[in-house]
Amino acid sequence: MSEPSSDGPIVDVWVFNGNSNRFPSAVFLSKDRALKWAREKRLVGTLTRYPVDIPLYDYAIENGWFEPKSEKHFSSEFIGNFSSAAQDHVHVDAEQE
């Protein structure tokens, strides 16, 4: 995946989740901008790249990161809570920089 050009479609975004938050607190088009913001605010959390217009569950299967093997892997609860450590991500900890 690559970041979009100024005239191209958005193909992915960078999503920041604080360590204690279940929901994202920011979404960026640029990884550099996201990291700058997180460092300026002295945040601790994870910055993860997400594809746009494709569910992560489907994207992981297409990329060979995940293969459903049991009935539960096809359930709405599993799909709705799916995440993948294979995604491009960065652990942010401004306290350690």
Secondary structure, DSSP 8 states (H G I E B T S, - for coil): -----TTS---EEEEEEETT-SS-SEEES-HHHHHHHHHHTT-EEEEEEEESSS-HHHHHHHTTS----SGGGGSHHHHHT---TTS-EEEEEGGG-
